[in-house]
Amino acid sequence: MSNQSNNKGRAYEYICLQTLYREISAMRPAQILENSSFQAAQRAWETIDVCTRDTLKISAKAAVATLFDMEPLILEDDGNYLELFIQPDTKGELGDVRDIIILRRDIRWEIGLSIKHNHFAVKHSRLGGQLDFGERWFGIPCSKQYWEDIAPVFKYLGEEKKNNKKWSGLPAKEADVYVPLLKAFVAEITRANTVHNDVPQKMVEYLLGEFDFYKVISIDNEKVTQIQAYNMRGTLNKASKLNTPKITVPIAALPTRIVSLDFKPGSQNTIELYMDGGWQFSFRIHNASTYVETSLKFDIQIIGMPTTIISLNCTWN
């Protein structure tokens, strides 16, 4: 992600937080916890131009009413302060994809929002010569066969890195790097899945995090803010003492089996994963830098979801 895109993403977190605070404060006591993540988001907000700020303000405003309709506990006034804060990026590395937390300590209740600006990517995980994706993704260390399969690829990349070679200078990076790495990746998941029947569930939990959440996506060119509800554990959409949610968020079942895991037709850099229940992901491997490195990054996208993952478009006024 470029610095400009990263700044816009952080700026969008900032204005979503501020918009929520303003709207909630009009109805009940609330406060923002100004931690280091808040300060980083505020600095990003200050770097973007006025036109972009206006766009992000409209986008954030569009989502608020729908969120309140799904979560009446946000506006329930019991005299105590509701807290809002931005989480540090390190939380994502530990399995929590939520950027903004809305918290009521009095009833030990919280919900989280994953904030995205003009992109739908789930994760940007890496493959590397010493990165054990199996251990991290589904708790099963990669096999000896996997390490043997990828060793020649990373030996080659190590040599090209020493030569200060650019990715564009590799004569056949798809055939020499992408394809063998992805074949090893597919074979390793298949091996693990043969022995451990919870691999599909654990993969989704890794990709989407260990907490239920709402994903808030600003789609600027369509003038829409999309809210997706990931309620796999049933912690979202709770009623308050006086009000039930105006919008029902069903509980989505996690997958139990892999239906297909193979290359996208006609592609040398993308794998598609199809699981039961409607869960579908794509894994596009790519070099994330100009010069050769000894690891590669995935751009992981959801290409299909269960019908119980509701997606609501909030049009801009």
C-alpha positions as CSV (number, residue, x, y, z in Angstrom):
1,M,0.0,0.0,0.0
2,S,1.4,3.4,-0.9
3,N,2.0,6.1,1.7
4,Q,-0.9,8.1,0.1
5,S,-3.3,5.2,0.4
6,N,-2.1,4.4,3.9
7,N,-2.7,8.1,4.9
8,K,-6.2,8.0,3.5
9,G,-7.0,4.8,5.3
10,R,-5.8,6.2,8.6
11,A,-7.6,9.5,7.9
12,Y,-10.8,7.6,7.2
13,E,-10.4,5.8,10.6
14,Y,-10.1,9.3,12.2
15,I,-13.2,10.8,10.7
16,C,-15.3,7.6,11.3
17,L,-14.3,7.8,15.0
18,Q,-15.1,11.6,15.2
19,T,-18.4,11.2,13.4
20,L,-19.5,8.3,15.7
21,Y,-18.5,10.4,18.7
22,R,-20.4,13.5,17.5
23,E,-23.6,11.5,16.8
24,I,-23.4,9.4,19.9
25,S,-22.7,12.4,22.2
26,A,-25.9,14.0,21.0
27,M,-27.8,11.2,22.7
28,R,-25.7,9.9,25.6
29,P,-22.3,10.5,27.3
30,A,-19.3,9.4,25.3
31,Q,-15.6,10.0,25.1
32,I,-12.7,9.3,22.8
33,L,-9.5,7.7,24.2
34,E,-6.7,9.7,22.6
35,N,-4.0,7.0,22.4
36,S,-1.0,6.9,20.0
37,S,-3.1,5.3,17.3
38,F,-5.6,8.2,17.5
39,Q,-2.7,10.6,17.2
40,A,-1.4,8.8,14.1
41,A,-4.8,8.9,12.5
42,Q,-5.2,12.6,13.4
43,R,-1.8,13.3,11.7
44,A,-2.9,11.4,8.6
45,W,-6.1,13.5,8.5
46,E,-4.1,16.7,8.6
47,T,-2.1,15.6,5.6
48,I,-5.0,15.1,3.2
49,D,-6.5,17.8,1.1
50,V,-9.8,19.6,1.8
51,C,-11.7,17.9,-1.0
52,T,-10.7,14.4,0.2
53,R,-11.7,15.4,3.8
54,D,-15.1,16.4,2.6
55,T,-15.6,13.1,0.8
56,L,-14.5,11.1,3.8
57,K,-16.8,13.1,6.1
58,I,-19.8,12.3,3.9
59,S,-18.8,8.6,3.7
60,A,-18.5,8.3,7.5
61,K,-21.8,10.1,8.1
62,A,-23.6,7.7,5.7
63,A,-22.8,4.7,7.8
64,V,-23.8,5.9,11.3
65,A,-27.6,5.6,11.2
66,T,-27.4,2.0,9.8
67,L,-24.9,1.0,12.5
68,F,-27.2,2.4,15.2
69,D,-30.1,0.4,13.7
70,M,-28.1,-2.8,14.1
71,E,-26.6,-2.0,17.6
72,P,-29.1,-0.3,20.0
73,L,-26.7,-0.8,22.9
74,I,-24.6,2.1,21.4
75,L,-27.3,4.7,22.2
76,E,-28.7,3.2,25.4
77,D,-28.1,5.9,28.0
78,D,-27.4,4.5,31.5
79,G,-25.5,7.5,32.7
80,N,-22.1,6.0,32.2
81,Y,-19.6,7.0,29.5
82,L,-19.4,5.0,26.3
83,E,-15.7,4.9,25.1
84,L,-14.4,4.9,21.5
85,F,-10.8,4.3,20.5
86,I,-8.6,3.3,17.6
87,Q,-6.6,0.1,18.1
88,P,-2.9,-0.2,17.4
89,D,-1.9,-2.0,14.2
90,T,-0.2,-4.7,16.3
91,K,-3.7,-6.0,17.2
92,G,-4.2,-7.0,13.6
93,E,-1.0,-9.1,13.7
94,L,-2.4,-10.9,16.8
95,G,-5.7,-11.8,15.1
96,D,-7.9,-8.8,15.8
97,V,-8.8,-7.0,12.5
98,R,-10.9,-4.3,14.2
99,D,-9.7,-0.8,13.8
100,I,-12.3,1.1,16.0
101,I,-13.7,-0.2,19.3
102,I,-17.0,1.0,20.8
103,L,-17.0,0.0,24.5
104,R,-19.3,0.1,27.5
105,R,-17.4,-1.0,30.6
106,D,-20.5,-0.9,32.8
107,I,-22.0,-3.9,31.0
108,R,-18.7,-5.4,29.6
109,W,-19.9,-4.9,26.1
110,E,-18.0,-3.9,22.9
111,I,-18.2,-4.0,19.2
112,G,-15.5,-3.4,16.6
113,L,-15.3,-1.8,13.2
114,S,-12.8,-2.7,10.4
115,I,-12.4,0.5,8.4
116,K,-11.5,0.3,4.7
117,H,-11.1,3.1,2.1
118,N,-11.7,2.0,-1.5
119,H,-10.5,-1.6,-1.1
120,F,-11.8,-5.0,0.0
121,A,-8.6,-6.8,0.9
122,V,-8.8,-9.1,3.8
123,K,-5.1,-9.7,4.6
124,H,-1.7,-9.0,3.2
125,S,0.1,-12.1,4.6
126,R,3.5,-13.2,3.4
127,L,5.2,-16.4,2.3
128,G,9.0,-16.6,3.0
129,G,11.7,-19.1,3.4
130,Q,11.4,-19.2,7.1
131,L,7.8,-18.0,7.6
132,D,5.7,-20.9,8.9
133,F,2.3,-20.0,7.4
134,G,0.7,-23.3,8.6
135,E,1.5,-22.6,12.2
136,R,0.2,-19.1,12.0
137,W,-2.8,-19.7,9.8
138,F,-4.3,-22.8,11.3
139,G,-2.0,-23.9,14.1
140,I,-0.3,-26.8,12.3
141,P,3.5,-26.4,11.5
142,C,4.4,-26.7,7.9
143,S,5.7,-30.1,6.9
144,K,9.2,-31.1,5.9
145,Q,8.0,-31.5,2.3
146,Y,6.8,-27.9,2.2
147,W,10.2,-26.6,3.3
148,E,11.9,-28.8,0.7
149,D,9.6,-27.6,-2.0
150,I,10.1,-23.9,-1.4
151,A,13.8,-24.0,-0.6
152,P,15.0,-23.7,-4.2
153,V,12.8,-20.7,-4.9
154,F,14.1,-18.7,-1.9
155,K,17.7,-19.7,-2.6
156,Y,17.2,-18.2,-6.1
157,L,15.6,-15.1,-4.6
158,G,18.4,-14.8,-2.1
159,E,21.0,-14.8,-4.9
160,E,19.1,-12.3,-7.0
161,K,18.8,-10.0,-3.9
162,K,22.5,-10.1,-3.4
163,N,22.9,-9.0,-7.0
164,N,20.5,-6.1,-6.3
165,K,18.2,-7.3,-9.0
166,K,14.8,-5.8,-9.7
167,W,11.7,-8.0,-9.9
168,S,11.2,-6.6,-13.4
169,G,14.7,-7.9,-14.3
170,L,13.9,-11.6,-13.5
171,P,13.5,-13.5,-16.8
172,A,10.5,-15.6,-15.7
173,K,9.3,-14.7,-12.2
174,E,5.9,-16.4,-12.7
175,A,7.4,-19.7,-13.7
176,D,10.4,-19.6,-11.4
177,V,8.8,-18.0,-8.3
178,Y,5.1,-17.6,-8.3
179,V,4.0,-21.0,-9.6
180,P,6.2,-23.2,-7.5
181,L,5.5,-21.2,-4.4
182,L,1.7,-21.4,-5.0
183,K,1.9,-25.1,-5.8
184,A,3.7,-25.7,-2.5
185,F,1.2,-23.6,-0.7
186,V,-1.8,-25.6,-2.1
187,A,-0.1,-28.9,-1.4
188,E,0.6,-27.9,2.2
189,I,-3.0,-26.8,2.9
190,T,-4.2,-30.0,1.3
191,R,-1.9,-32.1,3.5
192,A,-3.0,-30.4,6.7
193,N,-6.7,-30.6,5.7
194,T,-6.4,-34.3,5.1
195,V,-5.3,-34.9,8.7
196,H,-7.1,-32.1,10.6
197,N,-10.7,-31.5,9.8
198,D,-10.8,-28.0,11.4
199,V,-8.4,-26.4,8.9
200,P,-11.3,-24.7,6.9
201,Q,-12.7,-23.1,10.1
202,K,-9.3,-22.1,11.4
203,M,-8.3,-20.5,8.1
204,V,-11.4,-18.3,8.1
205,E,-10.8,-17.4,11.7
206,Y,-7.2,-16.4,10.7
207,L,-8.3,-14.4,7.7
208,L,-11.2,-12.6,9.4
209,G,-9.8,-12.4,13.0
210,E,-10.9,-13.8,16.3
211,F,-13.7,-11.3,17.0
212,D,-17.0,-10.6,15.3
213,F,-17.0,-7.2,13.6
214,Y,-18.5,-4.8,11.1
215,K,-16.5,-3.9,8.1
216,V,-17.1,-0.3,6.9
217,I,-15.9,0.3,3.4
218,S,-16.0,3.7,1.6
219,I,-16.5,3.2,-2.1
220,D,-15.9,6.7,-3.3
221,N,-16.6,6.4,-7.0
222,E,-20.0,4.8,-6.3
223,K,-20.8,7.3,-3.5
224,V,-21.7,4.4,-1.2
225,T,-20.5,3.3,2.2
226,Q,-20.9,-0.5,2.5
227,I,-21.3,-2.2,5.9
228,Q,-20.7,-5.9,6.1
229,A,-21.6,-7.8,9.3
230,Y,-19.3,-10.7,10.3
231,N,-21.2,-12.3,13.1
232,M,-19.7,-15.7,13.4
233,R,-19.8,-16.0,17.1
234,G,-23.2,-14.3,17.8
235,T,-21.7,-11.3,19.7
236,L,-23.2,-8.6,17.4
237,N,-26.7,-7.2,17.2
238,K,-27.7,-7.4,20.8
239,A,-30.9,-5.7,22.1
240,S,-30.8,-3.0,24.7
241,K,-33.2,-2.8,27.7
242,L,-35.7,-0.8,25.7
243,N,-35.0,-1.5,22.0
244,T,-34.4,-4.5,19.8
245,P,-32.2,-4.0,16.7
246,K,-34.1,-2.5,13.7
247,I,-31.9,-4.6,11.3
248,T,-31.3,-8.2,12.1
249,V,-27.8,-9.6,11.7
250,P,-27.8,-13.4,11.4
251,I,-25.1,-15.7,12.8
252,A,-22.8,-17.0,10.0
253,A,-21.6,-20.6,10.2
254,L,-17.9,-21.2,9.7
255,P,-16.9,-23.7,7.0
256,T,-16.3,-27.4,7.6
257,R,-14.7,-28.6,4.4
258,I,-12.6,-27.4,1.4
259,V,-14.5,-27.9,-1.9
260,S,-11.7,-26.7,-4.2
261,L,-8.3,-25.2,-3.9
262,D,-6.5,-24.5,-7.2
263,F,-5.1,-21.9,-9.6
264,K,-7.5,-19.4,-11.0
265,P,-8.1,-20.4,-14.6
266,G,-5.5,-18.7,-16.9
267,S,-3.5,-17.3,-13.9
268,Q,0.0,-18.0,-12.7
269,N,-0.2,-15.8,-9.6
270,T,-3.6,-16.4,-8.0
271,I,-5.2,-19.3,-6.1
272,E,-8.9,-19.7,-5.5
273,L,-10.2,-21.4,-2.4
274,Y,-13.9,-22.6,-2.3
275,M,-15.4,-24.0,0.9
276,D,-18.8,-25.1,2.0
277,G,-21.4,-22.6,3.1
278,G,-20.5,-20.1,0.4
279,W,-17.0,-19.1,1.7
280,Q,-14.7,-18.2,-1.2
281,F,-11.3,-16.5,-1.2
282,S,-8.6,-15.6,-3.7
283,F,-4.9,-15.4,-2.9
284,R,-2.9,-13.3,-5.4
285,I,0.8,-13.5,-4.7
286,H,3.0,-10.5,-5.8
287,N,6.2,-8.7,-5.2
288,A,5.5,-5.7,-3.0
289,S,8.7,-3.8,-3.8
290,T,10.8,-2.8,-6.8
291,Y,13.9,-4.8,-5.8
292,V,13.9,-8.6,-5.1
293,E,13.1,-9.6,-1.6
294,T,13.2,-13.1,0.1
295,S,9.5,-13.0,0.8
296,L,6.3,-12.3,-1.2
297,K,3.0,-10.8,-0.2
298,F,-0.5,-12.1,-0.7
299,D,-3.4,-9.9,-1.6
300,I,-6.3,-11.9,-0.1
301,Q,-9.8,-11.1,-1.2
302,I,-13.2,-12.5,-0.3
303,I,-14.8,-13.4,-3.6
304,G,-17.9,-15.1,-2.1
305,M,-19.6,-15.1,1.3
306,P,-22.4,-17.0,3.0
307,T,-25.8,-15.4,2.6
308,T,-25.8,-14.9,6.4
309,I,-23.0,-12.3,6.0
310,I,-25.3,-9.3,5.3
311,S,-24.0,-6.4,3.2
312,L,-25.7,-3.1,3.4
313,N,-25.1,-0.1,1.0
314,C,-25.5,3.3,2.7
315,T,-25.9,5.9,-0.1
316,W,-24.4,9.3,0.4
317,N,-26.6,12.3,0.8
